[in-house]
Amino acid sequence: MTPAPRIRHSYAFVRSWVRRFSSPLTPISERDLQRATGASRTEVREALAGLTTDGLVRRRQRAGTTAEGRFADFAIDLPLAYQASPVERYRQVTLHEDSVPSSPVLSDLFGDPAETHFLLSDSRIELDGTPLAVRTSFWRASERRRHSPAGRSDSDMATSFAHAFGVELAACEARVDALSASERLAQQLHVTPGEPLLLREALLRGADGVVHEVNVTFYASRRISLRVTTPYGGETG
Protein backbone atom coordinates (compact mmCIF):
# COMPACT_ATOMS: atom_id res chain seq x y z
CA MET A 1 0.00 0.00 0.00
CA THR A 2 1.39 3.40 -0.96
CA PRO A 3 2.00 6.06 1.77
CA ALA A 4 -1.03 8.25 0.88
CA PRO A 5 -3.69 5.51 1.42
CA ARG A 6 -1.93 4.36 4.61
CA ILE A 7 -2.04 7.87 6.06
CA ARG A 8 -5.65 8.31 4.98
CA HIS A 9 -6.65 5.04 6.62
CA SER A 10 -4.69 5.92 9.75
CA TYR A 11 -6.48 9.26 9.95
CA ALA A 12 -9.87 7.51 9.73
CA PHE A 13 -8.98 4.94 12.42
CA VAL A 14 -7.43 7.49 14.78
CA ARG A 15 -10.43 9.79 14.35
CA SER A 16 -12.75 6.88 15.14
CA TRP A 17 -10.74 6.02 18.27
CA VAL A 18 -10.74 9.62 19.48
CA ARG A 19 -14.47 9.93 18.83
CA ARG A 20 -15.36 6.71 20.63
CA PHE A 21 -12.95 6.51 23.54
CA SER A 22 -11.39 9.89 24.37
CA SER A 23 -12.73 12.68 26.55
CA PRO A 24 -11.69 16.31 26.97
CA LEU A 25 -8.65 16.95 29.19
CA THR A 26 -7.67 13.26 29.21
CA PRO A 27 -4.27 12.79 27.50
CA ILE A 28 -4.26 10.75 24.29
CA SER A 29 -1.41 8.24 24.15
CA GLU A 30 0.30 7.82 20.79
CA ARG A 31 1.38 4.33 21.88
CA ASP A 32 -2.23 3.39 22.64
CA LEU A 33 -3.24 4.67 19.22
CA GLN A 34 -0.53 2.59 17.54
CA ARG A 35 -1.76 -0.55 19.31
CA ALA A 36 -5.43 0.20 18.64
CA THR A 37 -5.07 1.09 14.96
CA GLY A 38 -2.06 -0.94 13.84
CA ALA A 39 -0.52 2.24 12.42
CA SER A 40 3.11 3.24 12.68
CA ARG A 41 4.32 6.05 14.93
CA THR A 42 4.71 8.32 11.89
CA GLU A 43 1.21 7.54 10.62
CA VAL A 44 -0.32 8.21 14.05
CA ARG A 45 1.48 11.55 14.25
CA GLU A 46 0.32 12.47 10.74
CA ALA A 47 -3.24 11.59 11.72
CA LEU A 48 -3.06 13.65 14.93
CA ALA A 49 -1.66 16.58 12.96
CA GLY A 50 -4.70 16.36 10.65
CA LEU A 51 -7.10 16.15 13.60
CA THR A 52 -5.39 19.20 15.13
CA THR A 53 -5.89 21.15 11.92
CA ASP A 54 -9.55 20.07 11.93
CA GLY A 55 -9.90 21.38 15.49
CA LEU A 56 -10.76 17.96 16.95
CA VAL A 57 -7.69 17.55 19.17
CA ARG A 58 -5.29 19.96 20.84
CA ARG A 59 -1.54 19.36 21.02
CA ARG A 60 0.45 21.34 23.61
CA GLN A 61 4.00 21.06 24.87
CA ARG A 62 4.27 19.25 28.20
CA ALA A 63 0.44 18.96 28.38
CA GLY A 64 0.34 16.39 25.57
CA THR A 65 -2.55 15.71 23.17
CA THR A 66 -6.18 15.92 24.28
CA ALA A 67 -9.58 15.82 22.59
CA GLU A 68 -11.04 19.25 21.90
CA GLY A 69 -14.56 18.74 23.25
CA ARG A 70 -16.85 15.83 22.37
CA PHE A 71 -18.21 14.93 18.96
CA ALA A 72 -21.90 15.51 18.42
CA ASP A 73 -23.65 12.28 17.48
CA PHE A 74 -26.37 12.61 14.84
CA ALA A 75 -28.43 9.86 13.21
CA ILE A 76 -28.99 10.28 9.47
CA ASP A 77 -32.40 8.64 9.48
CA LEU A 78 -34.12 10.22 12.49
CA PRO A 79 -36.15 13.45 12.21
CA LEU A 80 -34.23 15.71 14.59
CA ALA A 81 -31.37 13.25 14.66
CA TYR A 82 -29.40 14.06 17.77
CA GLN A 83 -29.19 11.49 20.52
CA ALA A 84 -27.62 13.45 23.35
CA SER A 85 -26.51 12.19 26.71
CA PRO A 86 -27.66 14.16 28.50
CA VAL A 87 -30.16 15.77 26.10
CA GLU A 88 -30.01 19.04 28.05
CA ARG A 89 -26.57 19.79 26.52
CA TYR A 90 -28.30 20.31 23.17
CA ARG A 91 -30.46 23.31 22.37
CA GLN A 92 -32.54 24.20 19.33
CA VAL A 93 -33.02 27.95 18.87
CA THR A 94 -35.68 29.33 16.50
CA LEU A 95 -34.19 32.05 14.29
CA HIS A 96 -36.99 32.94 11.87
CA GLU A 97 -40.50 31.86 10.84
CA ASP A 98 -42.32 32.81 7.65
CA SER A 99 -44.78 31.83 4.91
CA VAL A 100 -43.46 31.26 1.39
CA PRO A 101 -45.22 30.58 -1.94
CA SER A 102 -44.95 27.12 -3.41
CA SER A 103 -42.19 26.27 -5.89
CA PRO A 104 -41.54 23.31 -8.20
CA VAL A 105 -38.98 21.96 -5.71
CA LEU A 106 -41.34 22.12 -2.71
CA SER A 107 -44.21 20.68 -4.74
CA ASP A 108 -42.00 17.78 -5.79
CA LEU A 109 -40.67 17.11 -2.26
CA PHE A 110 -44.17 17.09 -0.76
CA GLY A 111 -45.72 15.41 -3.79
CA ASP A 112 -48.44 18.06 -3.71
CA PRO A 113 -48.73 20.41 -6.73
CA ALA A 114 -52.02 21.82 -5.39
CA GLU A 115 -50.50 23.46 -2.29
CA THR A 116 -49.98 27.20 -2.86
CA HIS A 117 -48.06 28.18 0.29
CA PHE A 118 -45.76 26.56 2.83
CA LEU A 119 -44.69 27.60 6.31
CA LEU A 120 -41.00 27.58 7.19
CA SER A 121 -39.01 27.74 10.40
CA ASP A 122 -35.26 28.43 10.58
CA SER A 123 -33.44 27.16 13.65
CA ARG A 124 -29.93 26.55 14.95
CA ILE A 125 -28.83 23.45 16.89
CA GLU A 126 -26.16 24.00 19.55
CA LEU A 127 -24.12 21.73 21.81
CA ASP A 128 -22.89 23.42 24.98
CA GLY A 129 -23.41 26.77 23.21
CA THR A 130 -21.39 25.81 20.10
CA PRO A 131 -23.35 25.91 16.80
CA LEU A 132 -23.53 22.48 15.14
CA ALA A 133 -26.16 22.94 12.47
CA VAL A 134 -28.75 25.26 10.98
CA ARG A 135 -32.05 23.84 9.80
CA THR A 136 -34.99 24.99 7.71
CA SER A 137 -38.23 23.03 8.14
CA PHE A 138 -41.25 23.28 5.83
CA TRP A 139 -44.94 22.39 6.37
CA ARG A 140 -48.10 22.86 4.33
CA ALA A 141 -49.81 26.17 5.16
CA SER A 142 -53.20 24.49 4.70
CA GLU A 143 -52.46 21.81 7.29
CA ARG A 144 -53.25 22.47 10.91
CA ARG A 145 -49.98 21.84 12.71
CA ARG A 146 -50.13 21.90 16.49
CA HIS A 147 -47.12 23.28 18.33
CA SER A 148 -45.51 21.09 20.96
CA PRO A 149 -46.59 21.99 24.50
CA ALA A 150 -44.06 23.73 26.74
CA GLY A 151 -41.64 21.32 28.36
CA ARG A 152 -41.86 18.66 25.67
CA SER A 153 -38.42 17.26 24.83
CA ASP A 154 -37.34 17.80 21.21
CA SER A 155 -35.34 14.57 21.47
CA ASP A 156 -38.55 12.52 21.08
CA MET A 157 -39.43 13.60 17.57
CA ALA A 158 -41.73 10.67 16.83
CA THR A 159 -43.96 11.87 19.68
CA SER A 160 -43.66 15.50 18.55
CA PHE A 161 -44.54 14.53 14.97
CA ALA A 162 -47.65 12.63 16.09
CA HIS A 163 -48.70 15.56 18.26
CA ALA A 164 -48.11 18.11 15.47
CA PHE A 165 -49.82 16.29 12.59
CA GLY A 166 -52.20 13.85 14.29
CA VAL A 167 -50.64 10.80 12.62
CA GLU A 168 -47.81 8.45 13.57
CA LEU A 169 -44.39 8.95 12.00
CA ALA A 170 -43.76 6.05 9.59
CA ALA A 171 -40.48 6.98 7.91
CA CYS A 172 -37.76 9.59 7.67
CA GLU A 173 -36.33 9.47 4.16
CA ALA A 174 -32.95 11.21 4.29
CA ARG A 175 -30.05 11.87 1.93
CA VAL A 176 -26.74 13.57 2.65
CA ASP A 177 -24.54 15.67 0.35
CA ALA A 178 -21.29 17.60 0.84
CA LEU A 179 -20.73 21.25 0.00
CA SER A 180 -18.64 24.29 0.95
CA ALA A 181 -19.79 26.89 3.48
CA SER A 182 -21.07 30.14 1.99
CA GLU A 183 -20.35 33.44 3.74
CA ARG A 184 -23.79 33.39 5.37
CA LEU A 185 -23.64 29.76 6.51
CA ALA A 186 -20.08 30.24 7.78
CA GLN A 187 -21.26 33.14 9.92
CA GLN A 188 -24.20 31.15 11.33
CA LEU A 189 -22.07 28.08 12.13
CA HIS A 190 -18.94 29.96 13.28
CA VAL A 191 -16.75 28.29 10.64
CA THR A 192 -14.48 29.55 7.86
CA PRO A 193 -16.08 30.31 4.46
CA GLY A 194 -15.35 27.43 2.11
CA GLU A 195 -15.09 24.90 4.95
CA PRO A 196 -16.74 21.52 4.19
CA LEU A 197 -20.32 21.16 5.37
CA LEU A 198 -22.79 18.27 5.22
CA LEU A 199 -26.29 18.86 3.88
CA ARG A 200 -29.07 16.52 4.97
CA GLU A 201 -32.45 16.64 3.24
CA ALA A 202 -35.16 14.72 5.11
CA LEU A 203 -38.77 13.92 4.24
CA LEU A 204 -40.96 12.97 7.21
CA ARG A 205 -43.70 10.65 6.05
CA GLY A 206 -46.67 9.74 8.21
CA ALA A 207 -48.45 6.40 8.55
CA ASP A 208 -51.03 7.82 6.12
CA GLY A 209 -48.35 7.79 3.39
CA VAL A 210 -48.24 11.60 3.20
CA VAL A 211 -45.08 13.72 3.54
CA HIS A 212 -46.03 16.19 6.29
CA GLU A 213 -42.66 17.86 6.83
CA VAL A 214 -39.48 18.51 4.86
CA ASN A 215 -36.34 19.77 6.55
CA VAL A 216 -32.94 20.77 5.19
CA THR A 217 -30.02 20.84 7.63
CA PHE A 218 -26.49 22.17 7.17
CA TYR A 219 -23.96 20.58 9.56
CA ALA A 220 -20.50 21.84 10.55
CA SER A 221 -18.92 18.55 9.44
CA ARG A 222 -15.81 18.61 11.64
CA ARG A 223 -17.93 18.79 14.80
CA ILE A 224 -20.25 15.85 14.17
CA SER A 225 -20.47 12.19 13.28
CA LEU A 226 -23.41 10.79 11.32
CA ARG A 227 -24.77 7.27 11.75
CA VAL A 228 -27.55 5.05 10.47
CA THR A 229 -29.36 2.95 13.05
CA THR A 230 -32.86 2.18 11.79
CA PRO A 231 -33.43 -1.41 10.58
CA TYR A 232 -35.19 -1.81 7.22
CA GLY A 233 -36.55 -5.25 6.43
CA GLY A 234 -34.46 -6.82 9.18
CA GLU A 235 -31.21 -5.21 8.04
CA THR A 236 -29.59 -1.92 8.96
CA GLY A 237 -29.94 0.60 6.13
Salt bridges, closest charged atoms under 4 A:
GLU30 OE1 - ARG45 NE 2.89
GLU30 OE2 - ARG59 NH2 3.40
ASP32 OD1 - ARG35 NH2 2.45
GLU43 OE2 - ARG6 NE 2.85
GLU68 OE2 - ARG58 NH2 2.88
ASP73 OD1 - ARG227 NE 2.83
ASP98 OD2 - HIS96 NE2 3.54
ASP112 OD2 - ARG140 NE 2.97
GLU126 OE1 - ARG91 NH2 2.87
GLU126 OE2 - ARG124 NE 2.88
ASP128 OD2 - ARG89 NH2 2.58
GLU143 OE2 - HIS212 ND1 2.53
GLU173 OE2 - ARG205 NE 2.63
GLU195 OE2 - ARG222 NE 3.13
GLU201 OE2 - ARG175 NH1 3.15
ASP208 OD2 - HIS212 NE2 2.91
